[in-house]
Amino acid sequence: MGLDKNQKQQIIIGIMMVLAIVFWNTPLVYPVKLFVVMLHEMSHGIMAELFGGDIVNIQIDYRVGGYCRYTIPDSFLAKIMIASAGYLGSLFWGLLILVSAILSKNDKYITLIIGLVLMVLSWFVIKTGETFGIIATVGFALFMFAAFRFFSNDFHDYFLKFIGLTSCLYVLVDIKSDLIDRSGVGSDADAIAEMVGVPSLVIGIFWLLLAVAFVYFALKYTYRRTRR
């Protein structure tokens, strides 16, 4: 008996997860980690804009780090939401890419949209004057445009699933590493902890549980949709 569409999807996702873990510290996954940093800093900036602030600039570092400089009103809620937006926002975008790639039949347009978003993001990176960040962001955007123009839809399907899944894995690993294993190092959770008066470890555990729940329900949703 052959495999149905949903079973094939599960096998593909499983294989990609294994590949991401096996090649985690290799050049294969490194660009995706940089991409997650872009999503992380972009999420801070978008949330700042939503609360009436402005993005000043965004830096992407070769050590897989970065920052987003922004202006915000003196609001407790704004500060909490902006600090929370980095990890949870990048997880949201990663899940959106993964779920969209699973459900869509025109994956190359998702690639095009990502390229356009990164090109807009590159404007704020260019304002830092940091060479690596500029090359990384503009280069990733140009690759997405070239892929949209020249690569097959099968490539887009597998590629988007891989970067979406790897983005989710990286966020989970990052939350555990930065907020639980090494609390008190100046992370977003530390900033929130200082504002609300609870240990940053508690914030990190809460975010990790929330992130796992997001991943679980997103994959459960796609499982139900692909069964139809």
SVG drawing of the C-alpha trace seen along z (x, -y; Angstrom):
<svg xmlns="http://www.w3.org/2000/svg" viewBox="-11 -58 43 60">
<polyline fill="none" stroke="black" stroke-width="0.4" points="0.0,0.0 1.4,-3.4 1.8,-6.4 -0.9,-9.1 -0.1,-12.8 -0.1,-13.5 2.2,-10.6 4.7,-11.8 4.6,-15.3 5.3,-13.8 8.3,-11.8 9.7,-14.9 9.4,-17.0 11.0,-14.3 13.9,-14.0 14.4,-17.8 14.4,-17.9 17.1,-15.2 19.2,-17.0 18.9,-20.3 20.1,-18.7 22.9,-16.7 24.2,-19.8 23.4,-22.3 26.9,-23.7 27.8,-23.6 27.6,-26.1 24.3,-24.4 22.3,-25.7 24.4,-28.9 22.5,-31.1 19.2,-30.0 20.4,-31.0 21.2,-34.4 17.8,-34.5 16.2,-33.8 18.3,-36.7 16.8,-38.9 13.3,-37.8 14.1,-38.3 15.3,-41.9 12.6,-42.7 9.9,-41.5 11.3,-43.9 11.1,-46.7 7.6,-45.9 6.3,-45.8 7.9,-49.2 6.2,-50.6 2.9,-49.2 3.2,-51.1 4.0,-54.4 7.8,-54.2 10.2,-54.1 13.0,-51.8 16.3,-53.6 18.5,-50.8 19.1,-47.0 22.4,-45.2 23.1,-41.6 26.3,-40.1 28.4,-37.3 28.4,-35.6 24.6,-35.0 23.5,-37.9 22.2,-41.4 20.2,-44.3 17.3,-46.6 17.5,-50.2 14.1,-51.9 12.3,-54.7 9.1,-54.0 6.8,-56.0 7.3,-55.7 4.8,-52.9 5.2,-49.8 3.0,-47.7 5.0,-48.8 8.3,-47.9 7.0,-44.4 5.5,-43.7 8.6,-44.9 10.9,-42.8 8.7,-39.7 8.5,-40.2 12.0,-39.0 11.9,-35.3 8.1,-34.8 8.0,-36.9 10.7,-35.0 9.0,-31.8 5.7,-33.1 7.4,-33.9 9.1,-30.5 5.9,-28.7 4.1,-30.9 6.7,-29.9 6.5,-26.2 2.7,-26.0 2.4,-28.1 4.8,-25.9 2.9,-22.8 -0.5,-24.1 0.4,-26.2 0.6,-24.9 2.4,-28.1 5.4,-28.1 7.6,-30.3 5.4,-33.3 6.1,-32.8 9.8,-32.9 9.2,-36.2 7.4,-37.7 10.2,-36.8 12.7,-38.4 10.6,-41.6 10.4,-41.7 14.2,-41.2 14.9,-43.9 12.8,-46.4 14.6,-45.1 17.9,-45.7 17.3,-49.5 17.4,-49.6 20.5,-47.3 22.2,-49.6 21.7,-52.5 24.2,-50.9 27.0,-50.9 27.9,-47.4 29.3,-45.5 28.5,-41.9 24.9,-42.7 24.3,-44.5 25.8,-41.7 23.9,-39.0 20.5,-40.7 20.7,-42.0 22.4,-38.7 19.6,-36.6 17.0,-38.8 18.7,-38.6 18.9,-34.8 15.2,-34.6 14.5,-36.7 16.8,-34.5 15.2,-31.4 11.7,-32.8 12.8,-33.4 14.8,-30.3 14.1,-27.4 11.3,-24.9 8.3,-24.8 9.6,-21.6 12.7,-23.4 10.6,-26.1 8.5,-23.5 11.4,-21.8 13.5,-24.9 10.7,-26.8 9.8,-23.8 13.5,-23.5 14.0,-27.1 10.6,-27.3 11.3,-24.2 14.9,-25.1 13.8,-28.6 11.4,-27.1 14.1,-24.7 16.6,-27.6 14.2,-29.7 13.6,-26.9 17.3,-26.2 18.0,-29.9 15.4,-30.4 16.8,-27.5 20.4,-28.6 20.0,-32.4 17.1,-32.5 17.3,-29.3 20.9,-28.0 22.5,-31.5 20.0,-33.8 21.2,-37.3 23.2,-38.0 21.3,-41.0 18.7,-39.2 15.1,-40.3 13.9,-38.1 16.3,-39.9 14.8,-43.3 11.3,-42.0 12.4,-40.5 13.7,-43.8 10.4,-45.5 8.0,-43.1 10.2,-41.9 10.4,-38.2 13.5,-36.1 14.4,-36.0 14.6,-32.2 10.8,-32.2 10.3,-34.4 12.5,-32.0 10.7,-28.9 7.3,-30.6 8.5,-31.5 9.9,-28.1 6.6,-26.4 4.6,-28.9 6.9,-28.3 6.6,-24.5 2.8,-24.9 2.8,-27.1 4.8,-24.6 2.6,-21.7 -0.7,-23.4 0.6,-24.7 1.8,-21.2 -1.5,-19.7 -3.4,-22.3 -1.5,-21.4 -1.9,-17.7 -5.7,-18.1 -5.7,-20.3 -3.6,-17.9 -5.8,-15.0 -8.8,-16.5"/>
</svg>
